[in-house]
Amino acid sequence: MWCGRSVSVVLPTYAERDSIRASIEEFEATGVVDEILVVNNNAAPGTSEEVALTSAREIHEPRQGYGAAIRRGFREASGDLILVSEPDGTFRGRDVRKLLAYAEDFEVVYGTRTMKELIWQGANMGLFLKWGNYAVAKLMEGLFNTTALTDVGCTLRCVRRDALERLQPHFTVDGSFFGPEMMVLSILKGMKIIQVPVNYTERVGASSVTGNKWVAARLGLRMIVLILGYRLRSWLDPARFEGAPLPTVDLLTEADEDEKEDPASRPDSRS
């Protein structure tokens, strides 16, 4: 509970078996989380057994993809404030208090991993990823004339229940760049948003997306296409973002195709 409002945490999992229990326990230890939902997105064998040792509730989402898992978690969450994170060891549970504090004044609070002082030794945030995320974030900021943005790929975020209900009908992405779509939509809906620096630490296992520069570069290009597409559509037909849901579009990337692989052949982690 935070200032009289219930708090839910959504944790999508694909190949975080070795880190998920510790991640859940970090969120439990904050003392402010009322509900932890683990969305099993065709996760590695043994993941369910690790979750069962905690207070978290496990949900199975068969449709593969980071976005599909988060969207399912949003539908299942009951809290007034809903936090999203990844249980791969890269985010610290204590940072939820930071996001929740800003949720008093903002409808959506996004984390940013690009502050040098909060990037821990061993974290996968070298020059390529740091400045790539920064550049795409600044593109979004400039195109939409919005609040200062410094990271387009951070998955740690907090959204109010009423804001989420306005965003949900417009979600279209099931894959790895669901996060940027959510950011763009919150801007187009005129929501009060802010980015807050969060700790970014060494992950448990290797990344199948950001661990490969070529895959990360392709993903970055598709993020740019998505951002430009939304900007163009908002100019041509601004009314479409005010009420009725957007039509579903095919925004599948090669990285998303990698996520559809046989779980038995998966790398150590998804993203």
ZAKE-772454 format. One record per residue (C-alpha): residue number from 0; residue in three letters; y, z, x. Coordinates in pm, 1 decimal. Layout:
REM residues N
  nr rest        v        w        u
 NUM  ALA        Y        Z        X
...
REM end
This chain:
REM residues 271
  nr rest        v        w        u
   0  MET      0.0      0.0      0.0
   1  TRP    346.3    -91.0    126.0
   2  CYS    653.5     47.9    -51.9
   3  GLY    460.8     71.5   -376.9
   4  ARG    309.8   -277.8   -350.3
   5  SER    -56.0   -352.8   -283.3
   6  VAL   -148.8   -550.2     28.5
   7  SER   -429.1   -804.0     71.1
   8  VAL   -541.5   -966.3    396.9
   9  VAL   -720.5  -1303.3    395.7
  10  LEU   -937.2  -1383.0    698.1
  11  PRO  -1104.2  -1726.6    707.8
  12  THR  -1410.1  -1741.4    932.3
  13  TYR  -1610.1  -2026.6   1074.4
  14  ALA  -1727.1  -1924.5   1421.1
  15  GLU  -1574.0  -1581.2   1476.7
  16  ARG  -1893.6  -1381.0   1452.0
  17  ASP  -1830.7  -1198.2   1780.9
  18  SER  -1475.6  -1092.3   1696.2
  19  ILE  -1455.7  -1054.8   1320.3
  20  ARG  -1566.5   -693.5   1294.2
  21  ALA  -1308.5   -573.1   1547.9
  22  SER  -1039.8   -777.2   1373.5
  23  ILE  -1119.7   -624.5   1034.9
  24  GLU  -1116.5   -275.7   1184.1
  25  GLU   -769.5   -338.4   1331.6
  26  PHE   -632.4   -422.1    988.2
  27  GLU   -811.0   -122.2    836.4
  28  ALA   -653.1    103.9   1099.1
  29  THR   -299.2     14.2    991.7
  30  GLY   -335.4    232.2    683.7
  31  VAL   -132.3     -7.9    468.8
  32  VAL   -396.9   -266.8    375.3
  33  ASP   -562.0   -224.0     34.8
  34  GLU   -795.5   -522.5     42.3
  35  ILE   -949.7   -740.1    313.8
  36  LEU  -1107.9  -1067.9    206.8
  37  VAL  -1327.8  -1258.9    451.3
  38  VAL  -1369.2  -1621.3    345.2
  39  ASN  -1699.2  -1742.3    489.2
  40  ASN  -1641.2  -2113.0    548.3
  41  ASN  -2000.3  -2206.6    644.5
  42  ALA  -1974.8  -1949.0    920.2
  43  ALA  -2208.2  -1896.9   1214.4
  44  PRO  -2533.1  -1708.0   1144.9
  45  GLY  -2484.6  -1334.1   1177.9
  46  THR  -2125.0  -1335.0   1052.6
  47  SER  -2215.6  -1186.4    714.0
  48  GLU  -2405.0   -904.7    884.0
  49  GLU  -2094.9   -816.3   1088.9
  50  VAL  -1871.2   -820.1    780.7
  51  ALA  -2117.2   -599.2    592.1
  52  LEU  -2051.6   -321.1    845.1
  53  THR  -1687.5   -302.1    732.1
  54  SER  -1494.1   -242.8    410.6
  55  ALA  -1408.7   -613.2    375.7
  56  ARG  -1525.7   -824.1     82.8
  57  GLU  -1694.2  -1150.7    175.2
  58  ILE  -1638.8  -1470.0    -22.6
  59  HIS  -1821.0  -1796.6     40.6
  60  GLU  -1624.4  -2122.0     37.8
  61  PRO  -1855.7  -2421.9     93.4
  62  ARG  -1579.8  -2680.3    118.1
  63  GLN  -1521.0  -2710.4    492.0
  64  GLY  -1175.8  -2668.5    643.4
  65  TYR   -920.8  -2405.3    735.3
  66  GLY   -698.4  -2498.1    441.6
  67  ALA   -987.2  -2487.9    196.5
  68  ALA  -1076.3  -2137.4    314.1
  69  ILE   -718.6  -2008.8    289.9
  70  ARG   -665.5  -2160.0    -53.2
  71  ARG   -984.2  -1990.6   -175.1
  72  GLY   -867.5  -1660.9    -28.0
  73  PHE   -533.1  -1694.7   -204.3
  74  ARG   -711.9  -1746.1   -536.8
  75  GLU   -926.8  -1436.7   -483.2
  76  ALA   -660.9  -1200.0   -343.9
  77  SER   -526.0   -937.2   -582.7
  78  GLY   -242.1   -789.0   -375.9
  79  ASP    129.1   -806.6   -444.4
  80  LEU    172.1   -903.9    -78.1
  81  ILE    -83.3  -1138.1     78.0
  82  LEU   -127.0  -1166.6    453.6
  83  VAL   -319.3  -1440.6    633.1
  84  SER   -459.2  -1409.3    983.1
  85  GLU   -747.0  -1536.4   1192.5
  86  PRO  -1023.2  -1299.4   1305.3
  87  ASP  -1064.3  -1453.3   1650.9
  88  GLY   -895.9  -1179.4   1852.5
  89  THR   -566.0  -1363.9   1902.3
  90  PHE   -358.2  -1155.4   1657.9
  91  ARG   -303.0   -780.5   1652.7
  92  GLY   -350.4   -590.1   1328.6
  93  ARG    -47.1   -370.6   1393.3
  94  ASP    181.9   -672.9   1357.2
  95  VAL    125.2   -667.2    981.5
  96  ARG    377.5   -384.6    957.7
  97  LYS    634.6   -612.4   1118.4
  98  LEU    573.0   -887.9    863.2
  99  LEU    563.9   -645.7    571.7
 100  ALA    899.0   -496.6    673.4
 101  TYR   1060.8   -839.7    647.3
 102  ALA    884.1   -905.3    315.1
 103  GLU   1133.6   -664.6    162.2
 104  ASP   1400.7   -933.9    197.7
 105  PHE   1207.2  -1260.0    232.3
 106  GLU    956.5  -1435.5      6.1
 107  VAL    750.6  -1574.9    294.4
 108  VAL    735.5  -1430.4    645.9
 109  TYR    585.7  -1656.2    913.2
 110  GLY    476.5  -1538.5   1255.7
 111  THR    574.0  -1716.7   1575.7
 112  ARG    374.7  -1706.1   1900.1
 113  THR    630.6  -1864.4   2132.9
 114  MET    819.1  -1556.8   2257.9
 115  LYS    727.5  -1520.5   2624.1
 116  GLU    723.8  -1140.3   2621.1
 117  LEU    458.6  -1130.9   2346.1
 118  ILE    221.3  -1390.2   2493.7
 119  TRP    -51.3  -1188.3   2661.3
 120  GLN   -233.3  -1285.9   2978.0
 121  GLY   -526.4  -1511.9   2891.7
 122  ALA   -374.8  -1631.9   2563.3
 123  ASN   -411.0  -2003.5   2497.3
 124  MET    -39.6  -2077.1   2495.2
 125  GLY     38.4  -2289.7   2798.3
 126  LEU    335.4  -2523.1   2834.1
 127  PHE    171.4  -2804.3   2635.4
 128  LEU     93.7  -2594.3   2327.5
 129  LYS    405.2  -2376.6   2343.8
 130  TRP    655.1  -2658.9   2369.5
 131  GLY    456.7  -2885.5   2139.4
 132  ASN    467.4  -2623.6   1864.9
 133  TYR    833.8  -2555.7   1940.1
 134  ALA    928.1  -2923.9   1925.4
 135  VAL    753.9  -2987.2   1592.8
 136  ALA    904.5  -2668.0   1450.4
 137  LYS   1252.4  -2783.6   1552.7
 138  LEU   1183.6  -3122.6   1393.6
 139  MET   1104.4  -2945.1   1068.0
 140  GLU   1408.7  -2721.9   1101.4
 141  GLY   1639.9  -3017.9   1160.5
 142  LEU   1497.4  -3246.0    893.2
 143  PHE   1517.8  -2979.8    624.0
 144  ASN   1826.0  -2791.9    754.2
 145  THR   1642.1  -2464.2    717.0
 146  THR   1618.3  -2129.9    895.7
 147  ALA   1542.0  -2115.0   1268.9
 148  LEU   1181.4  -2217.3   1338.4
 149  THR   1003.9  -2191.5   1673.4
 150  ASP    634.2  -2231.4   1593.5
 151  VAL    467.3  -2460.7   1342.4
 152  GLY    107.4  -2357.6   1414.9
 153  CYS    103.4  -1978.3   1387.2
 154  THR   -148.0  -1873.9   1121.5
 155  LEU    -29.2  -1513.3   1085.5
 156  ARG    193.9  -1496.3    776.7
 157  CYS    281.4  -1294.0    468.1
 158  VAL    369.2  -1423.0    122.3
 159  ARG    476.7  -1242.5   -193.1
 160  ARG    262.0  -1286.8   -502.5
 161  ASP    536.6  -1452.7   -708.3
 162  ALA    616.0  -1697.5   -426.6
 163  LEU    248.5  -1784.2   -381.9
 164  GLU    214.5  -1864.0   -750.1
 165  ARG    496.8  -2118.2   -715.0
 166  LEU    337.3  -2274.7   -405.8
 167  GLN    -28.1  -2291.6   -508.3
 168  PRO     -8.6  -2587.6   -749.5
 169  HIS    137.8  -2801.8   -470.3
 170  PHE   -117.1  -2740.4   -193.6
 171  THR   -310.0  -3053.5    -94.4
 172  VAL   -441.9  -2994.5    259.3
 173  ASP   -791.2  -2858.1    321.1
 174  GLY   -790.2  -2906.9    697.6
 175  SER   -637.7  -2759.1   1011.0
 176  PHE   -273.0  -2824.3    928.1
 177  PHE   -258.3  -2641.5    598.4
 178  GLY    -11.2  -2403.1    766.8
 179  PRO    264.7  -2662.3    824.4
 180  GLU    222.2  -2788.5    467.8
 181  MET    276.4  -2437.5    336.0
 182  MET    589.6  -2407.0    550.5
 183  VAL    732.7  -2736.4    427.7
 184  LEU    660.1  -2653.3     64.5
 185  SER    821.7  -2309.8     90.3
 186  ILE   1132.8  -2481.7    227.9
 187  LEU   1136.2  -2748.8    -43.1
 188  LYS   1095.4  -2482.2   -309.9
 189  GLY   1411.2  -2312.3   -179.5
 190  MET   1237.2  -1990.5    -82.8
 191  LYS   1383.4  -1729.5    149.5
 192  ILE   1174.9  -1760.3    465.7
 193  ILE   1190.4  -1623.9    820.4
 194  GLN    985.9  -1638.3   1140.2
 195  VAL    907.0  -1314.2   1322.9
 196  PRO    771.8  -1293.2   1681.0
 197  VAL    415.1  -1160.1   1693.7
 198  ASN    170.4  -1075.3   1969.8
 199  TYR    -58.0  -1355.7   2080.8
 200  THR   -356.6  -1249.3   2288.8
 201  GLU   -667.9  -1394.8   2446.0
 202  ARG   -916.0  -1519.8   2190.4
 203  VAL  -1285.2  -1443.1   2175.7
 204  GLY  -1461.7  -1774.4   2238.4
 205  ALA  -1320.4  -2122.1   2294.3
 206  SER  -1112.0  -2325.7   2051.4
 207  SER  -1237.8  -2656.3   1913.1
 208  VAL   -879.0  -2764.1   1832.6
 209  THR   -621.7  -2605.9   2063.8
 210  GLY   -886.4  -2576.2   2335.8
 211  ASN   -883.3  -2955.4   2372.4
 212  LYS   -544.6  -3109.4   2458.6
 213  TRP   -632.7  -3448.5   2311.1
 214  VAL   -748.1  -3299.8   1981.7
 215  ALA   -439.4  -3076.5   1976.5
 216  ALA   -216.1  -3377.5   2044.3
 217  ARG   -373.1  -3576.6   1758.5
 218  LEU   -330.2  -3278.6   1530.1
 219  GLY     33.6  -3248.5   1635.3
 220  LEU     95.6  -3614.3   1554.2
 221  ARG    -57.8  -3574.2   1210.8
 222  MET    161.6  -3268.1   1152.9
 223  ILE    464.1  -3483.4   1231.1
 224  VAL    342.2  -3750.2    986.7
 225  LEU    299.0  -3482.8    719.0
 226  ILE    648.9  -3341.7    779.3
 227  LEU    811.7  -3685.2    774.0
 228  GLY    616.1  -3777.6    461.6
 229  TYR    736.7  -3471.4    273.3
 230  ARG   1094.1  -3530.1    386.3
 231  LEU   1085.0  -3891.0    263.0
 232  ARG    926.9  -3799.6    -70.3
 233  SER   1177.2  -3518.8   -124.2
 234  TRP   1462.3  -3767.5    -76.1
 235  LEU   1312.2  -4032.3   -301.4
 236  ASP   1197.1  -3799.9   -579.2
 237  PRO   1332.6  -3442.8   -540.2
 238  ALA   1231.5  -3345.5   -894.3
 239  ARG    863.4  -3369.2   -805.7
 240  PHE    885.3  -3045.9   -600.3
 241  GLU   1043.6  -2841.7   -876.8
 242  GLY    769.7  -2819.0  -1136.2
 243  ALA    457.9  -3030.4  -1165.9
 244  PRO    193.6  -3021.4   -890.3
 245  LEU    191.4  -3294.2   -628.8
 246  PRO    -86.5  -3552.9   -640.7
 247  THR   -365.6  -3487.7   -396.0
 248  VAL   -332.0  -3695.9    -79.6
 249  ASP   -579.9  -3772.3    195.1
 250  LEU   -448.3  -3598.7    505.9
 251  LEU   -777.1  -3559.4    687.6
 252  THR   -752.9  -3560.9   1066.0
 253  GLU  -1013.0  -3624.7   1329.8
 254  ALA   -996.6  -3255.5   1402.6
 255  ASP  -1084.3  -3186.9   1040.2
 256  GLU  -1383.2  -3417.6   1070.7
 257  ASP  -1500.1  -3203.9   1361.4
 258  GLU  -1497.0  -2904.7   1126.6
 259  LYS  -1751.5  -3073.7    900.4
 260  GLU  -2020.2  -3066.9   1168.6
 261  ASP  -2352.6  -2894.5   1135.7
 262  PRO  -2288.4  -2519.5   1188.4
 263  ALA  -2578.8  -2511.4   1433.2
 264  SER  -2387.7  -2738.7   1673.0
 265  ARG  -2048.1  -2568.8   1641.9
 266  PRO  -1838.1  -2454.9   1939.6
 267  ASP  -1746.6  -2089.1   1988.1
 268  SER  -1453.2  -2106.6   1747.8
 269  ARG  -1274.3  -2338.4   1512.3
 270  SER   -904.2  -2336.5   1584.4
REM end
